[in-house]
């Protein structure tokens, strides 16, 4: 994303320190890739972009775990209050890996528990079973969790001036399920804003351009796109507009060896 080159950089330690000051309200938007590039160009010159050793976009791979009955997916699809999500997330450029459990907190907020993990264990929760059980205390954690979906994308993280919030821009979005179904959306970007309260300047800019927040889960929406037989009411509008193969082509993205390495 060449548009990032003209922005001043910010290191990871400073970004974490600044971000810790925010009580976040998150909003997600789906844009065309070209639209996301235009958005970045319209940000003020004081906006800073995460820069680590000259790298400004970072490759992510996540493996999501669920039961054979897709308990986690169905809890999300039916908007159950006590739903949860379990994944490993690997930062491919540094080989850093985390086991993460996300649950619903008070006031419909999300609570994310993270545990450092070996990248070689990214396709199993066996070494982290105790952590998962503790994070899901009181939720009757299922025992038969297995890898269900792999997601990949590249992310840029930007900090707005004056603690006005942050945003992430994800491109090169790709999904593959355990049965080998694949979907690549090279023309789509997911933008997520994170603000202290109310709308950030980026939210207002997006609204002025006619973009509105959408219900989106990389796990649930991606799996629903690959499996049309699954319930998908919360994401149906997003699926119809954005989660389709480009120009009528068959869904395809990851080569088999890439999928294996993500797992």
N, C-alpha and C positions, 0 to 999 in steps of 0.2 A: 504494500500500500504506500505508494510514493508520497501521498499527502501527509504522511506522518513525518517525513524528513524535515519539513520546515518548522516543526514544533520543538520547543525546548524540552529536554529530557528530565526525568526524575528517577532517582535510584529506588530500588525495591524497599530498602529500610525506611527511607523517608516517606514513600507512598504508604507503607503499612502504618507508620506513626500517624500520618495525616488521616488515613481512612479510619483508624481506631476512634477518631473523634466524632464520627458520624453515627447517629442512630438512623439506620437506613430504611428508606421506603424505596422499593424496587419496582420498576416498570419495564416490561419487555415489548419490543417492537420488531416486526419483520419488515425488511426493506429489500429492494433490489440491491445488488452489490454496487451498482453505479450510484444509487441513491445514498448509500452509506458513505461512499467516497465524497459525494457532494456535501453531505452533512459535516464530515471532518473538515472540509475546506472552509465551511462557514463558521467554525469555532474561532473564538478570539485568539490572538497571538499569545496570550498569557496562559492558555491551556497547555498542560505539560503531559508528556507521554512517557509511560514506563520504558526505561532504557536499561538494559543489562548488557554491558560489554558491547554496545553498539547494536544489539538486537532489539527490535521494537515490536515484533510479532512473535508469538510463542505457540508452539504446537502442543495441543492437549489430546490425550486419549483417555476415555473413561469406559470402564466395564461395569455394567449394571447387573445386579443380581435379583432374582425373583424365584418364586416357586413354580412348579409345573403348571399350576392353575393361574399363574400370574396375579398373585394376591396383591402385590404392591401396585401393579398397573390398575387393577380393578378398583382398588380403594381410591386411586386418583380419578379414574374415569367416572366414578359415582360420587365424587366430591365428599368422601367420608372425612369427618373432622380428625379422626385419629389415624391418619395415614402416614406412611414413611417410605423412605427410599434408601437403598444401600448401593454403594458403588466404590470402586477404586478409581482414583484419578492419577494419571501419570503425566508429568511435565516432560515431554520428550526431549526438549533441548538440554535439560539438566539431569534427566533420569530420576528426578525426585518423584516419589509416589506416596499417596495417602489413601487410607481406608476411611470412608466417610459415611456417616449415617445422618440423614436429614429427617426431622420430625416436625410436626405442627406444634407451635408453641401457643402462648396466650394471644388473644386478639388476632388470630389467624396468621401470626408470624411464623417464620421458619427458624428452627434451631438446628444448627449444623455442628455435629461432633466429628473431630478429625483425629486420626491416629497414624503416626508415621509408619510406613510400610515398605517392604522390599519390592522393587519393580518386578522382580522375577516371580513374585507371588500375586501379581495383579489380576490373575484369572481365577483366584480362589479366595474365599474368606476363612479358610480353615485356620491359618495362623492367628487370625484376628477374631475368632469366634467369641471369645470372652468379651472383647471390646464391643462387638455388635450386641450381644445379649445385655450388657450393662447399659448401652445407649438406648435400647428398646425396653428397658425395665418397665413392667406394667402393661406392655403391649403384646405379650405372648408371641415372642419372636419365632417365626417359622424355622423349622430345622432343615428343610430340603432346599436351601438356597443354591442356585447354580447360575452361571453366566447366561444372560439372555440377550444382551445388546451391547455392541461396541459403538461409541461415537468418537469422531475425530473432527478437529477444526483448528483454525489458527485464530488467536485472540490478541487484540491490542487493548491496553488499558490506559485511559486518559483521566487526568485530574483537572477539574475546572478551577478557575481562580477563586480566591476568597472563600474556600470551603463550601462552594456552591454545589459540590457533589462530584461524582465520578461517572464514567460510563465505560462499558466494554463493547467492542465491536468484534463479532465472530464471523469469519468467512471460511470458505473451503469446507463447508459442512458435509459430513459423510456419516452414514449409518450402515451397520451390518448386523443381522440377527444370527442366532445360533444355528439356524437352518440354511444360512448362506444367502438369504435375501439381502439385496444391497440397494442403497439409494444415495446418490450424490447430487447436491444442489449447488453447483458452482456459481450460479447467478443470484444467490440469496445471501443476505446478511442478517444476523440477529444482533440488535442493539439493546443493551440493558442499561438503564439509568439508575443511579443510586444516590439518593439525596437525604439531607437531614430531616426535612419535613416539607410537605407540599410539593409543588412542581419545581424542578430545576430549570435553569435557562435552556437546557437541551430539550427537556420535555416541551417547553413552550415553543421552541423552534420546530420541533416535530409536529406539534399540533397545528401550527400555522401552515405547515406543508400538507396537512390533511392526514397525517399518520396518527393512529390511535393505539394505545396499549392493547396487547392481545394476551390471551391465555396460552401459555407455551411451556412445555416441559420437554427438554431434549430427549429424555427417556420415553415418556408416555406418548408424546406427539410423534416422535420418530418411529416407535413401535407400531402405533396406529397406522402410520403411513405405509409401513411394510406389511401390515396384517389388516386388510380392510374388513375382516370378519369380526374384529374386536370392537367393543363399544367405544365411541369417540366423541360424544356430544360436546364436552367442553372445548374441544379443539377443531370442531368440524369446519368452521369458517376458515381458519388458518390452513387446514389441510387442503381444502378445495382451492384456495388461492395460490399457496406457495409450495406445498409439499407434493409436487408432481415432477416427473422427469422432464428435463428441458427439451423443448421442441419435439415431443413425442417419442424420445428415445427411451430404450429400456433402462430401468434403474440399474446403475452400476457405479462402483466407486473403488473399493479397496481391492488390491491384488491379494490373493490368498496368503502370500508370505507376510504382507503388511498386517493382515488381520491376526495372523498367528503371533506376530511380535507384540501387537496391542494386548493380546490375551496373556 
